[in-house]
Amino acid sequence: MFYLMLIGIFLSLPAHADNNLGLPSLKIPADNPQFEEKINLGRDFFHDPRFSSDGSVSCASCHQKEKAFTDGLAVSKGIKGLTGLRNAPTVVNAAYFEKLFVDGRANSLEEQALGPMLNPVEHGLDNEQKILEVVLKNTQYKQRLQQVFNISKQEISVQHVAKAIASFERTLIAGNSRFDQYYFGRDRNQLSDSEARGLRIFKRKGNCANCHEISFNNALFSDNRFYNIGVGFKPLQQQLDALLAAIKAGEDPSQFPLTDKQRSELGRFNVTKHSADIGKFKTPMLRNIALTAPYMHDGSLPTLEEVVEYYDKGGDKNKYLDAAIFPLNLSAQEKMDLVAFMKALTSAQLL
């Protein structure tokens, strides 16, 4: 027990104490403390394809360790080769997000963990009972869940599965990039001249740090907020006026006739039902960004160079484009420096 307490204390220490320079301390929910047996159980759940309708897809299918916990695809593949509408974000440092999924529909890792399993395209399980059946048919899983959560077999629920997966995901943290060593470690030899110029552009002319925040003692490179930056909005344009009229008339927007693609591009609006949130998506973290191509919530931009070009032109115009998105007028050298800086955000030690 003392050993488990030490693990819990260790995980609550500032992240740089564990070779994660530049990250804030990790907050652990009081109702889901970290300890080794639970983390290992969550890791096994994360990699188990039996949590899918055809036994072909696990969480690790879209979040592959060798690809910085992404899949390298524009949009992810699920059961039976079906493709979704969203790019798989990295799970690394997801423990720091205040909202999960790009539209923020989950409030915690625990709440997020089961979502893909119940998605008809991703894992394809019909209901939570199907998740529970995977556990109840496995003697080892049953015994381990009982031991980890100190419960009887009859008390096992899908929430215990979610808590175990979330505990594993909270171990997937990585900082200590060359940027961190330069900025927080005060080692000015860590960045090249081009990368250092790129940092200045990132914080000033490029306006990147407006959303991808850098604080005085840590940098999540995300403000945990939502913005319409224009990406993916074009499919909505021809239906937008009619949709807004329906909302104004008090109609249920979920009943408005849209394609799956159009509805997906409503973004944060699908959660809040506030018209001001149409087309808004969560600010992603940028750590290890050089390893997680392609980019944007729909995977539409294959390279960092193309991402910089997109922001430099001021995004794709639409009625809800955020005021922070405007033409930057970067020179060719400034664009190269900005990309060079982002490549310096790769952690020295990957998971």
C-alpha positions as CSV (number, residue, x, y, z in Angstrom):
1,M,0.0,0.0,0.0
2,F,2.9,2.4,0.8
3,Y,4.3,1.7,-2.6
4,L,1.0,2.6,-4.3
5,M,0.8,5.8,-2.2
6,L,4.3,6.7,-3.5
7,I,3.2,6.2,-7.1
8,G,0.2,8.5,-6.5
9,I,2.4,11.2,-4.9
10,F,4.9,10.9,-7.7
11,L,2.2,11.4,-10.3
12,S,1.1,14.6,-8.6
13,L,4.5,16.2,-8.7
14,P,5.4,18.8,-11.3
15,A,5.9,17.1,-14.6
16,H,9.5,18.2,-15.1
17,A,10.4,16.0,-12.1
18,D,9.8,13.1,-14.5
19,N,11.7,14.4,-17.5
20,N,8.7,16.4,-18.7
21,L,10.1,19.8,-18.5
22,G,7.6,22.5,-19.7
23,L,4.5,20.7,-18.5
24,P,2.4,21.7,-15.5
25,S,1.7,19.3,-12.7
26,L,-0.8,16.6,-13.6
27,K,-4.2,16.7,-11.8
28,I,-5.5,13.3,-10.8
29,P,-9.3,13.0,-10.1
30,A,-10.0,12.1,-6.5
31,D,-12.4,9.3,-7.5
32,N,-9.8,7.7,-9.8
33,P,-6.4,7.6,-8.2
34,Q,-3.4,6.3,-10.1
35,F,-1.7,3.1,-9.2
36,E,0.2,0.5,-11.2
37,E,-2.3,-2.4,-11.3
38,K,-5.0,-0.1,-12.6
39,I,-2.7,1.5,-15.2
40,N,-1.7,-1.9,-16.5
41,L,-5.3,-3.0,-16.7
42,G,-6.2,0.1,-18.6
43,R,-3.3,-0.5,-21.0
44,D,-4.6,-4.0,-21.7
45,F,-8.1,-2.6,-22.4
46,F,-6.6,0.1,-24.6
47,H,-4.9,-2.6,-26.8
48,D,-7.7,-5.2,-26.8
49,P,-9.6,-5.5,-30.2
50,R,-12.3,-7.5,-28.5
51,F,-13.8,-4.1,-27.5
52,S,-15.2,-3.9,-31.1
53,S,-18.0,-5.6,-32.9
54,D,-15.9,-7.6,-35.3
55,G,-12.7,-8.0,-33.1
56,S,-10.6,-5.9,-35.5
57,V,-10.3,-2.5,-33.8
58,S,-8.8,-1.4,-30.4
59,C,-8.1,2.1,-29.1
60,A,-4.5,1.5,-30.2
61,S,-5.6,1.0,-33.8
62,C,-6.0,4.8,-34.2
63,H,-3.6,5.8,-31.4
64,Q,-0.4,3.9,-32.3
65,K,2.6,4.3,-30.1
66,E,5.0,4.3,-33.1
67,K,3.1,7.2,-34.7
68,A,3.1,9.3,-31.5
69,F,-0.3,7.8,-30.6
70,T,-2.0,8.8,-33.9
71,D,-2.6,6.7,-37.0
72,G,-1.1,8.9,-39.8
73,L,-4.4,8.9,-41.7
74,A,-6.5,11.9,-42.7
75,V,-9.5,10.4,-41.1
76,S,-9.5,7.2,-39.1
77,K,-10.6,3.7,-40.2
78,G,-12.9,1.7,-38.0
79,I,-14.6,-1.7,-38.2
80,K,-15.1,-3.3,-41.7
81,G,-12.8,-0.6,-43.2
82,L,-15.3,2.1,-42.6
83,T,-13.9,5.6,-42.4
84,G,-15.0,8.4,-40.1
85,L,-15.0,12.2,-40.6
86,R,-12.3,13.2,-38.1
87,N,-8.6,13.0,-37.8
88,A,-7.4,11.0,-34.9
89,P,-5.7,13.3,-32.4
90,T,-2.7,12.2,-30.4
91,V,-3.5,10.9,-26.9
92,V,-0.1,12.2,-25.6
93,N,-0.8,14.9,-23.1
94,A,-4.6,14.5,-23.5
95,A,-4.7,14.3,-19.7
96,Y,-4.3,18.1,-19.7
97,F,-7.4,18.8,-21.8
98,E,-10.4,20.3,-20.0
99,K,-12.7,19.0,-22.7
100,L,-12.2,15.9,-24.8
101,F,-13.0,15.3,-28.5
102,V,-12.5,18.1,-31.0
103,D,-16.0,19.4,-30.2
104,G,-15.5,19.1,-26.5
105,R,-18.4,16.8,-25.9
106,A,-16.7,14.9,-23.0
107,N,-15.6,16.5,-19.8
108,S,-12.9,14.0,-18.7
109,L,-10.8,11.1,-19.9
110,E,-13.2,8.8,-18.1
111,E,-16.2,10.2,-20.0
112,Q,-14.3,10.1,-23.3
113,A,-12.9,6.5,-23.0
114,L,-16.1,4.7,-24.0
115,G,-17.2,7.0,-26.8
116,P,-15.2,5.4,-29.6
117,M,-16.4,1.9,-28.5
118,L,-20.0,2.9,-29.0
119,N,-19.4,4.8,-32.3
120,P,-21.0,2.8,-35.2
121,V,-18.0,3.5,-37.4
122,E,-15.1,3.1,-35.0
123,H,-15.6,0.1,-32.6
124,G,-19.2,-0.5,-33.5
125,L,-20.5,-1.8,-30.2
126,D,-24.3,-1.3,-29.9
127,N,-24.5,-0.4,-26.3
128,E,-22.6,-0.4,-23.0
129,Q,-23.7,-3.9,-22.2
130,K,-21.6,-5.2,-25.1
131,I,-18.6,-3.5,-23.5
132,L,-19.4,-5.2,-20.2
133,E,-19.8,-8.6,-21.9
134,V,-16.1,-8.4,-23.1
135,V,-15.0,-8.1,-19.5
136,L,-17.4,-10.6,-17.9
137,K,-16.4,-13.3,-20.4
138,N,-12.7,-12.9,-19.4
139,T,-11.8,-14.5,-16.1
140,Q,-8.6,-12.5,-15.8
141,Y,-10.3,-9.2,-16.5
142,K,-13.0,-9.9,-14.0
143,Q,-10.5,-10.8,-11.3
144,R,-8.3,-7.8,-12.0
145,L,-11.2,-5.4,-12.0
146,Q,-12.4,-6.8,-8.6
147,Q,-9.0,-6.4,-7.2
148,V,-8.2,-3.0,-8.6
149,F,-11.5,-1.4,-7.6
150,N,-12.1,-3.6,-4.5
151,I,-15.6,-4.6,-5.7
152,S,-17.5,-7.8,-6.1
153,K,-18.2,-9.4,-9.5
154,Q,-21.8,-8.2,-9.4
155,E,-20.5,-4.6,-8.9
156,I,-18.4,-4.5,-12.1
157,S,-19.7,-1.8,-14.5
158,V,-18.5,-0.1,-17.7
159,Q,-17.4,2.9,-15.6
160,H,-14.7,0.7,-14.1
161,V,-13.5,0.0,-17.7
162,A,-13.5,3.7,-18.4
163,K,-11.6,4.6,-15.3
164,A,-8.9,2.0,-16.0
165,I,-8.4,3.3,-19.6
166,A,-8.3,6.9,-18.4
167,S,-5.7,5.9,-15.8
168,F,-3.5,4.5,-18.5
169,E,-4.0,7.5,-20.7
170,R,-2.8,9.8,-17.9
171,T,0.6,8.2,-18.1
172,L,1.0,9.3,-21.7
173,I,2.6,12.6,-21.0
174,A,5.7,14.0,-22.7
175,G,7.5,17.4,-22.6
176,N,11.2,18.1,-22.4
177,S,11.6,19.2,-26.0
178,R,14.5,21.4,-27.2
179,F,12.1,24.3,-26.9
180,D,11.5,23.4,-23.2
181,Q,15.2,23.2,-22.6
182,Y,15.7,26.5,-24.3
183,Y,12.8,28.4,-22.8
184,F,12.3,26.9,-19.4
185,G,15.7,25.3,-18.9
186,R,17.4,28.5,-20.0
187,D,19.8,26.6,-22.3
188,R,20.2,29.0,-25.2
189,N,22.1,26.5,-27.3
190,Q,19.1,24.3,-27.8
191,L,17.5,26.2,-30.6
192,S,19.1,27.2,-33.9
193,D,18.9,30.8,-35.1
194,S,16.0,29.8,-37.4
195,E,14.1,28.0,-34.6
196,A,14.6,31.0,-32.2
197,R,13.3,33.4,-34.9
198,G,10.4,31.0,-35.3
199,L,9.6,31.2,-31.6
200,R,9.5,35.0,-31.8
201,I,7.2,34.8,-34.9
202,F,5.0,32.2,-33.0
203,K,4.6,34.6,-30.1
204,R,4.2,37.8,-32.1
205,K,3.7,38.3,-35.8
206,G,2.3,34.8,-36.4
207,N,-0.3,35.3,-33.6
208,C,0.0,31.6,-32.8
209,A,0.4,31.9,-29.1
210,N,-2.9,33.7,-28.9
211,C,-4.5,30.2,-28.8
212,H,-1.5,27.9,-28.5
213,E,-0.5,29.4,-25.2
214,I,3.0,29.6,-23.6
215,S,3.0,30.5,-19.9
216,F,5.8,31.7,-17.8
217,N,6.6,28.2,-16.3
218,N,4.9,25.7,-18.6
219,A,3.5,25.5,-22.1
220,L,0.5,23.3,-23.1
221,F,0.3,25.0,-26.5
222,S,-3.5,25.1,-26.1
223,D,-5.9,27.4,-24.3
224,N,-8.5,24.7,-24.1
225,R,-10.9,26.9,-26.0
226,F,-12.8,26.5,-29.3
227,Y,-12.5,28.5,-32.5
228,N,-13.8,28.7,-36.1
229,I,-10.7,28.9,-38.2
230,G,-12.5,28.1,-41.5
231,V,-11.2,24.6,-42.0
232,G,-13.9,22.3,-43.4
233,F,-16.6,25.0,-43.4
234,K,-17.3,25.0,-47.1
235,P,-19.7,22.0,-47.1
236,L,-21.9,24.0,-44.7
237,Q,-22.1,27.2,-46.6
238,Q,-25.0,26.5,-48.9
239,Q,-27.1,25.2,-46.0
240,L,-26.1,27.8,-43.4
241,D,-28.7,30.5,-44.0
242,A,-31.5,27.9,-43.9
243,L,-30.1,26.3,-40.8
244,L,-29.8,29.7,-39.0
245,A,-33.4,30.5,-40.0
246,A,-34.6,27.2,-38.5
247,I,-32.7,27.9,-35.3
248,K,-34.2,31.4,-35.0
249,A,-37.6,29.9,-35.5
250,G,-37.1,27.6,-32.6
251,E,-36.7,24.4,-34.5
252,D,-34.6,21.5,-33.2
253,P,-31.3,21.8,-35.2
254,S,-30.6,18.1,-34.8
255,Q,-33.6,17.5,-37.0
256,F,-32.4,19.9,-39.8
257,P,-31.6,17.9,-43.0
258,L,-27.8,17.8,-43.2
259,T,-25.3,15.2,-44.5
260,D,-23.1,13.5,-42.0
261,K,-20.2,15.6,-43.2
262,Q,-22.1,18.9,-42.9
263,R,-23.3,18.0,-39.4
264,S,-19.8,17.1,-38.4
265,E,-18.5,20.4,-39.5
266,L,-20.9,22.2,-37.1
267,G,-18.3,21.4,-34.5
268,R,-18.9,22.8,-31.0
269,F,-22.4,23.8,-32.0
270,N,-23.4,20.1,-31.9
271,V,-22.7,20.2,-28.2
272,T,-23.9,23.6,-27.1
273,K,-26.6,24.4,-29.7
274,H,-25.4,28.0,-29.6
275,S,-25.2,29.5,-33.1
276,A,-22.1,31.4,-32.1
277,D,-20.3,28.0,-31.8
278,I,-21.0,26.9,-35.4
279,G,-17.8,25.6,-37.0
280,K,-15.7,25.9,-33.8
281,F,-13.2,23.2,-32.9
282,K,-10.9,22.8,-29.9
283,T,-7.4,24.3,-30.0
284,P,-5.0,21.3,-30.3
285,M,-1.8,21.0,-28.4
286,L,1.3,21.3,-30.6
287,R,3.8,19.2,-28.7
288,N,5.3,16.5,-31.0
289,I,3.4,18.1,-33.9
290,A,6.0,17.1,-36.4
291,L,5.1,13.5,-35.7
292,T,1.4,13.7,-36.0
293,A,0.6,14.6,-39.6
294,P,-1.8,15.2,-41.3
295,Y,-3.3,18.2,-39.6
296,M,-6.6,19.9,-38.7
297,H,-9.7,18.2,-37.4
298,D,-10.5,16.7,-40.8
299,G,-6.9,15.8,-41.7
300,S,-7.1,18.1,-44.7
301,L,-3.6,19.6,-44.5
302,P,-0.8,17.1,-45.0
303,T,2.2,19.1,-43.9
304,L,3.2,21.8,-41.4
305,E,4.2,24.0,-44.3
306,E,0.6,23.8,-45.6
307,V,-0.7,24.6,-42.2
308,V,1.4,27.8,-42.1
309,E,0.3,28.8,-45.5
310,Y,-3.3,28.3,-44.5
311,Y,-3.0,30.7,-41.5
312,D,-0.9,33.1,-43.5
313,K,-3.7,33.6,-46.0
314,G,-6.1,34.2,-43.1
315,G,-8.0,31.0,-43.3
316,D,-11.1,30.3,-45.4
317,K,-13.6,33.1,-44.9
318,N,-17.0,32.4,-43.4
319,K,-19.7,34.2,-41.3
320,Y,-18.3,32.7,-38.1
321,L,-14.6,33.0,-38.7
322,D,-12.8,34.0,-35.5
323,A,-11.4,37.5,-35.3
324,A,-8.0,36.0,-34.4
325,I,-7.8,34.6,-38.0
326,F,-6.5,37.2,-40.4
327,P,-3.8,37.4,-43.1
328,L,-0.3,37.4,-41.5
329,N,1.8,38.5,-44.5
330,L,4.7,36.3,-43.5
331,S,7.8,36.3,-45.7
332,A,9.2,33.0,-47.1
333,Q,11.9,33.0,-44.5
334,E,9.5,33.7,-41.7
335,K,7.4,30.7,-42.8
336,M,10.4,28.5,-42.8
337,D,11.5,29.7,-39.4
338,L,8.0,29.1,-38.0
339,V,8.0,25.5,-39.2
340,A,11.5,25.0,-37.9
341,F,10.3,26.1,-34.5
342,M,7.4,23.7,-34.4
343,K,9.7,20.9,-35.3
344,A,11.6,21.8,-32.1
345,L,8.6,20.8,-30.0
346,T,9.3,17.1,-30.3
347,S,10.0,15.5,-26.9
348,A,13.5,14.3,-26.3
349,Q,12.1,11.0,-25.0
350,L,9.0,9.6,-26.7
351,L,6.8,7.1,-24.8
